[in-house]
Amino acid sequence: MTFLSFFDRQLFMARRPRIHFPGALYHVITRGNRRQGIFLDEKDLEKFLAYIVDYKYRHPFRLYAYALMKNHLHLLMEVEETPLSRIMQSLLFRYTRYFNRRYGEVGHLFQGRYKAIVCDKDAYLLELVRYIHLNPVRAKIVKSPEDYGWTGHLRGRNKITFTFYHFLSALNQSLVKSYNSIPDLHRDNVY
C-alpha cells in the first residue's frame, strides 16, 4: 500500500454510526468551537435547559446528571427508543440557532461532533454523576458543587431542576441508599 492510497482511504472513510440500543447510558461532552463560550449569561443557560425539557417530552430519555460550563457541557443520559444522535442533533442545532440569532453570529457554535461515551450503568453510574457534578469544582469556579447553579446536583439552585434522586428512586431503592450513603460529594481529594 502506498502512502497516497492509505491517505486517500483515511480521507474518504465515513464516520462510524453511533451505538444505539434502548437503555444505553451515554456520557455526552461537547464544547464551543475554538473553545469559545457557548453560554454567555444566565438566559443562555436557562434556554438550553428549557430545550432539554422540551426534547425530553418529544423523545423520552433520562437525564441523570448535567453540568453546563461556560465553554462546554456534560450530560449523562439514558436513551429509550430515540437514538442519542437524533436527540443531540436536534438539541444542539436548536440551541445554535437561538445563540446565533441572539448574538448576531453565523456558523458553527460547537466544535465538531459531540463525544458520546457508552457507559456501564451498574458499575459507573454513581461515579459519573459525581464526576459531572464536580466539574465546576475541578475547574476552580466554585469550592463546592452546591455553589454552582448549573449542574444537576441535588442542592443546585437551578430554576429547572432534574433531581438525580428522583431518577435513582425510579431505578431502585438500593441505588438511592448508595447515593445517600456518600457523606458529601465534594469532600474527596478532587481539589
N, C-alpha and C positions, 0 to 999 in steps of 0.2 A: 504494500500500500504506500503510495507516495504521500508526501506531506500535503499536497494540494487536495488529493482525494479525501484524506482524513479531515482537512479543514472544511471542504465542501459538505461533507456528511454532517459535521457538527453544526455548521451554519444553517442547514436546512432541516434539521430534525425538529419535529413538532414537540411541544411540551407534553409531558405525561399528564393524563387526566387525573384529577383529584380522586382519592379513595373515598367512596361513599357507601355507607350502609346505615340503616336506621339504628340509632343508639350510639353512633360514633361520637367520641369526645375529642374535640379539637382545641388546641391552644393556638389562637389566631393572633398574629402580630403584624401590624402594618405601620409604616412610618411615612412622614411627609417627604415629598420629592425634594432631593438635595437636603434632607433633614430640616426642611422649613417647618414652621409652625402650622399645625392643622386645626388647632383650637386657639383662637386669639383672645377670646373673652368668654365669660360665663354663658352668654347667649349661644355661642357655638357649641359649647358642651351640652347645654340643655337641648338644643336642636338635635344633636347626634343621639342623645338618649331617647328623645321623642321618636326618632326614626327607628331605633331599636325596638321600642314598644310597638310601633306600627307594624314592623316586619315580623315581630313575634306573633301578632294576630294573623297576619297574612300567611306566613309559613311557620307553623309552630316549631319552636326549639326551646331548649332550656339554657338559660344563661346562669352559670354557676358563679362566675367572677368576672370583673372587668376593672380596668384601670385606664382612664383617659388622661394622657400626659400631653404636654404642650405640642410635641412633635411626633408622637407615636401613640399607639393604643394596644392593649392586650384584651382579648376576650377568651373566656373559657366556655365553650358552647357544646351542647349535645344536640345533634340534629335528629329529626324524625324522618319523614318521607322526603322532604325537600332537600336536595343536596346543598351542602355548605356553599359551593361555588355560586349557586343561584342567589342565596341569601346575601352573601358578601358582595357580589357584583351589584345587586340592586341597592344595598345599603351604601356602599362606597360611591357608586355613581350618583345617587340622590344627594348625598352629603356634599360631594364635589360640586354638583350643580348649584346647591344652596351657597356654598362657600364662594364660588366664582362670581355668582350674581351679587352677593353681599359686598364683596371687596373689589369688584371690577376686574377680576382676574380671568385668564383663559388658560386652557390646557390642563395638564395633569396636576392633581393635588398630592396623590400618593405615589410613592416610589415603587415602580414595578408591581409585580404580583405580590399579594399578601402571602405571608408564611402561614401554613396551617399544619401543625404537628399533631398527628393522631396519637392519643394518649390512652393508657390503660386506666380506666376509671377506678377499678378496685385498688390498684397499687398506688396511684399517684394523685387522686382527686384532691385530698386534703393538702398535700404538699404544693400542688399547683395553685390552689386557692391562696395559700399563704404567700407563695412567690409573687403572684399577681398583685395581691393587696399590699404587699410590702414594696412594690415598685417605687412609689414616691419617697419612701424612707431610704431606699438604696440610692436614689438619685439625689439625696440630701435636700429635698424640697421641704420635708417635714421631719419631725423627730419620731412621730408615731402615726400609724395609719388612721387613727381617729381624727387627726388634724387635717386630713386631705379629703375634701368632699366629693371627689370624682372617682371613687372606687366603689365596688360593691361591698366593702367591709361593713360588718354588722352595725358598727357605730358611726358609719358615714352620715354626712348631713345632706345628702343629695335630695333634690326635690322629687326625683323619680328614683325610688329605691327598689333594687332587686335583692331581697334578703336571701343570703345563702342558706340561712337556717330553714327557710320555707322550702327550698329545693331539697335540702337534706332530709327533712321530715317526710317529704313526698317519696323519697327513695326508701329509707328505712330508719328505724329508731336507733340502731347501733351506730350508724354514722353520726347522728345527732349527738349521741353520748360521746363519741370520739372527738367531735369538734368542740363540744363544751368542756372536755377534759383538758384541752390545750390551755394552760394557765393564762397566757397573754400572747397573742400572735406576734407582737413585736419585741418580746423580751429574749430573743435568742441572739446569737452573735452575728447579726447582719449589718451592724452599723459600720 
